[in-house]
Amino acid sequence: MGERTFSAATLDDVMRYAIQALLQDGERVNATKGANVELRGVRLEITNPRARLSRTETRGKPFSCLGELCWYLAGTNRVDFIEYYIPKYKESDEDGVVYGGYGPRLLASRAGNQIANVTNLLRAKPETRRAVIQLFDAIDIVEDHRDVPCTCTLQLLLRESALHMIVNMRSNDVVWGLPHDVFCFTMVQEIIASALGVELGTYTHLAGSLHLYDETRQAAESFIQEGWQPTTIQMPRMPAGDPWPAIDAFVKLEEIIRTTGPSLTGDLDVLDLYWADMVRLLQAFKCLKVKDLQALAKIRANITNAAYHPYIDNKLRKKA
């Protein structure tokens, strides 16, 4: 079956190793969502979780990744919200919601806000092994829904002043699911690390079934053909201290941009540069949706971190 453990500094590198292994050694499976090749019991480790965005033309998807994170942080599973960023979610629509959406499970579970719960537990007992967020529920096996969580648990371990995360997936699509999962979960990891005032540790991603669908095989091969990407480019460090006031403001601004337009006169003044850049990426996506390239160029000029510029430059070049 070949190698099942892949460790590297960046998302791109672990994706490359995993896709190469699937193309070479994956076993044929005919699943509900389509024919695929599969590796079982795969372990992916990213030693620099801030390198969470792909740098490639094929899988460089900052806008949809950021949109899905907003969906989680807003605590909602509404289809109209996430369909704006990822139209494919429309296929999971059940009376206007995605049953398996992570937002309510993260922030409004039976036990309340799970992110707050594990943060408080780690603050009280730094060496605990009980800081676990549960997303897949026992009822998800019994009931029949169009979408159920692929993620079972997120475990946080605080060791030597660094916060490590271990994610257990029952099922993971390497082309579409993996980049979004890594982005969102490492952001949650860093949110908790910032709240605790500790360093960001490693990110470990365990997949019971890591698979490559036949319909995305060409995209996977194109990703491989793009070659190795830089390992030094990463997202900036999240500001120290309680991140939730900024996150609350960020979520409110996201709704304004998504439901009205990209203009936000003066509203970014309440945010530091880190979160202001996140908002500007959302504005950039809105400009792409409404095909306002002039406004897009202005927003690009206002983004302070150069790591985000290539994603907008690529869009401007293609539109031009």
C-alpha positions in Angstrom: 0.0 0.0 0.0 3.0 2.3 0.2 3.9 5.1 2.6 1.1 6.5 4.8 3.0 9.1 6.9 3.9 12.4 5.4 5.6 15.3 7.3 6.6 18.7 5.9 6.6 22.4 6.7 3.7 23.4 4.4 0.3 22.4 3.2 1.6 22.2 -0.4 4.3 19.7 0.5 2.1 17.3 2.5 -0.5 17.5 -0.3 2.1 16.7 -2.9 3.3 13.7 -0.9 -0.2 12.4 -0.3 -1.4 12.9 -3.9 1.7 11.1 -5.3 1.1 8.2 -2.9 -2.6 8.0 -3.9 -1.8 8.1 -7.6 0.8 5.4 -7.2 -0.6 3.1 -4.5 -4.2 4.0 -3.9 -6.7 1.2 -3.9 -9.9 1.4 -6.0 -13.1 2.1 -4.1 -16.6 2.7 -5.4 -18.1 5.0 -2.7 -21.5 6.8 -2.4 -20.0 10.1 -3.7 -18.1 8.5 -6.6 -15.3 6.2 -7.7 -12.0 6.9 -6.1 -8.6 5.6 -5.1 -8.0 5.4 -1.3 -5.2 5.1 1.3 -6.2 4.0 4.8 -4.8 5.2 8.1 -2.9 8.3 6.7 -1.0 10.6 8.9 -0.1 14.1 7.7 2.0 16.5 9.8 2.5 20.2 9.1 5.3 21.6 11.2 4.6 25.2 10.2 0.8 25.5 10.4 0.8 29.2 9.3 1.9 27.8 5.8 -1.8 26.8 5.6 -2.6 28.3 2.1 -1.5 26.6 -1.1 0.7 28.7 -3.3 -0.3 26.9 -6.5 -2.6 28.0 -9.3 -4.6 24.8 -8.9 -5.2 24.7 -5.2 -4.6 28.3 -4.1 -8.1 28.9 -2.8 -7.8 31.6 -0.1 -11.3 33.1 -0.7 -13.3 29.8 -0.3 -11.1 28.7 2.6 -11.6 32.0 4.4 -15.3 31.9 3.6 -15.7 28.5 5.1 -13.9 29.7 8.3 -16.3 32.6 8.5 -19.2 30.1 8.2 -17.8 28.2 11.2 -17.1 31.3 13.3 -20.5 32.7 12.7 -21.9 29.5 14.3 -24.3 28.8 11.4 -25.0 26.0 9.0 -27.1 28.0 6.6 -26.7 27.0 2.9 -27.1 30.5 1.5 -24.1 31.6 3.6 -21.6 29.0 2.4 -23.0 28.6 -1.1 -21.8 32.2 -1.7 -18.2 31.0 -1.3 -18.6 27.3 -2.3 -21.5 26.6 -4.6 -21.1 22.8 -4.3 -22.6 23.0 -0.8 -26.0 23.5 -2.5 -26.0 19.8 -3.1 -26.2 19.3 0.7 -29.2 21.6 1.2 -31.8 20.2 3.6 -34.5 22.9 4.2 -31.9 25.7 3.9 -29.2 24.2 6.1 -26.3 21.8 5.8 -27.0 19.2 8.4 -23.3 18.4 9.0 -22.2 22.1 9.1 -19.5 22.6 11.7 -20.5 26.1 13.0 -23.3 25.0 15.4 -21.4 21.9 16.5 -18.4 24.1 17.4 -20.1 27.0 19.0 -23.6 25.8 20.1 -23.3 22.1 20.9 -25.0 20.3 23.7 -22.1 21.4 25.9 -22.2 25.0 24.6 -19.2 26.6 22.9 -16.6 23.9 22.5 -13.8 26.2 21.5 -14.4 28.2 24.7 -14.6 25.0 26.7 -11.3 23.6 25.6 -9.6 27.1 26.0 -10.8 27.3 29.6 -9.8 23.7 30.3 -6.3 24.3 28.9 -6.0 27.5 30.9 -6.9 25.7 34.1 -5.0 22.4 33.4 -2.3 23.1 30.8 -1.2 19.4 30.6 -4.7 18.0 30.2 -5.4 15.3 27.5 -9.2 16.1 27.6 -9.1 19.2 25.5 -11.1 17.5 22.7 -13.7 19.1 20.4 -16.2 16.5 19.0 -17.8 17.1 15.6 -19.0 13.7 14.5 -21.9 12.5 16.7 -23.2 9.0 17.4 -26.6 10.1 15.9 -24.8 10.8 12.5 -24.6 7.0 12.0 -28.3 6.4 12.7 -29.9 9.2 10.7 -29.7 9.6 6.9 -28.6 13.0 5.7 -27.0 14.5 2.6 -24.0 15.7 4.5 -22.5 14.4 7.8 -19.2 15.6 9.4 -16.1 14.0 7.9 -14.2 15.3 11.0 -14.5 13.2 14.2 -12.4 15.2 16.7 -10.0 18.0 17.2 -7.6 17.4 20.1 -5.4 20.2 21.6 -2.2 19.4 23.5 -0.3 22.2 25.3 3.3 21.0 25.6 6.4 23.2 26.4 4.4 26.4 25.8 3.3 25.4 22.3 -0.2 24.3 21.3 -0.4 21.3 19.1 -3.5 20.0 17.3 -4.4 16.5 16.3 -7.4 16.1 14.0 -9.1 12.8 13.4 -11.0 12.4 10.1 -13.2 9.5 9.2 -13.0 10.5 5.5 -11.1 13.1 3.6 -11.0 14.1 -0.1 -7.4 15.2 -0.9 -8.2 17.7 -3.6 -11.3 19.6 -2.3 -11.6 18.8 1.4 -8.0 18.7 2.7 -7.0 22.3 1.8 -10.1 23.7 3.4 -9.9 21.5 6.5 -6.2 22.3 7.1 -6.8 26.1 6.7 -9.9 26.2 9.0 -8.5 23.9 11.7 -5.1 25.5 11.9 -6.9 28.9 12.2 -8.9 27.5 15.1 -5.6 26.1 16.6 -4.0 29.6 16.3 -7.1 31.3 17.8 -6.9 29.1 20.9 -3.1 29.5 21.1 -3.5 33.3 20.9 -6.2 33.3 23.6 -3.8 31.2 25.8 -0.7 33.4 25.0 1.3 30.4 23.8 3.2 29.5 20.6 1.7 27.6 17.7 2.8 24.0 17.6 2.6 21.3 15.0 -0.6 20.3 13.2 -1.3 16.6 12.7 -4.1 15.3 10.4 -5.2 11.7 10.6 -7.5 10.3 7.9 -9.1 6.9 8.2 -9.8 7.2 4.4 -7.8 9.6 2.4 -9.1 9.5 -1.2 -8.9 11.0 -4.6 -12.1 10.9 -6.7 -11.8 10.1 -10.4 -13.5 13.4 -11.3 -10.7 15.4 -9.6 -7.8 13.3 -10.8 -6.9 15.8 -13.5 -6.8 18.6 -10.9 -4.6 16.5 -8.7 -2.2 15.8 -11.6 -2.2 19.5 -12.5 -1.2 20.2 -8.9 1.7 17.8 -9.1 2.8 19.3 -12.5 3.1 22.8 -10.9 6.1 21.7 -9.0 7.5 22.5 -5.6 6.3 25.7 -4.0 8.2 28.1 -1.6 8.4 26.9 2.0 9.2 30.3 3.5 5.9 32.1 2.6 3.3 32.0 5.3 0.4 33.8 6.9 1.5 36.4 9.6 1.3 35.6 13.3 -2.1 36.2 14.8 -2.1 39.1 17.3 -1.5 38.1 20.9 -4.3 38.4 23.4 -8.0 37.6 23.4 -8.9 37.2 19.6 -12.6 37.1 20.1 -13.5 40.8 20.0 -11.7 41.0 16.7 -13.4 37.8 15.5 -16.8 39.1 16.4 -16.1 42.3 14.4 -14.7 40.3 11.5 -17.8 38.1 11.4 -20.1 41.1 11.4 -18.2 42.8 8.5 -18.2 39.6 6.5 -22.0 39.6 6.6 -22.1 43.2 5.4 -19.8 42.4 2.5 -21.6 39.2 1.5 -25.1 40.7 1.6 -24.5 44.2 0.4 -21.2 45.2 -1.3 -17.4 45.5 -0.9 -17.4 49.1 0.4 -16.7 49.6 4.1 -15.9 53.2 4.8 -14.1 53.6 8.1 -15.3 50.2 9.4 -11.8 48.6 9.3 -10.5 51.2 11.8 -11.7 48.9 14.7 -9.4 46.1 13.6 -5.7 45.5 13.7 -3.8 44.9 10.5 -4.1 41.1 10.7 -7.9 41.0 10.8 -8.2 44.1 8.5 -6.4 42.1 5.8 -8.8 39.2 6.3 -11.7 41.6 5.7 -10.0 43.0 2.6 -9.7 39.5 1.2 -13.4 39.1 1.6 -13.9 42.5 -0.1 -11.7 41.3 -2.9 -13.8 38.2 -3.3 -17.0 40.3 -3.5 -15.3 42.5 -6.2 -14.6 39.3 -8.2 -18.2 38.2 -7.8 -19.6 41.5 -9.1 -16.7 41.9 -11.7 -15.5 45.2 -10.4 -11.8 45.0 -11.2 -11.1 48.6 -10.5 -12.3 48.3 -6.9 -10.3 45.0 -6.7 -7.1 46.7 -7.6 -7.7 49.4 -5.0 -8.3 46.8 -2.3 -5.2 44.9 -3.3 -3.2 48.1 -2.8 -4.6 48.4 0.8 -3.7 44.8 1.8 -0.6 45.2 4.1 0.7 41.6 3.9 2.4 40.8 0.7 1.7 37.1 1.2 -1.8 37.7 -0.1 -1.0 39.7 -3.1 -0.3 36.8 -5.5 -3.8 35.4 -5.1 -5.3 38.7 -6.2 -2.7 39.3 -8.9 -3.6 35.9 -10.4 -7.3 36.9 -10.5 -6.5 40.3 -12.1 -4.3 38.7 -14.7 -6.9 36.1 -15.6 -9.7 38.7 -15.8 -7.6 41.0 -17.9 
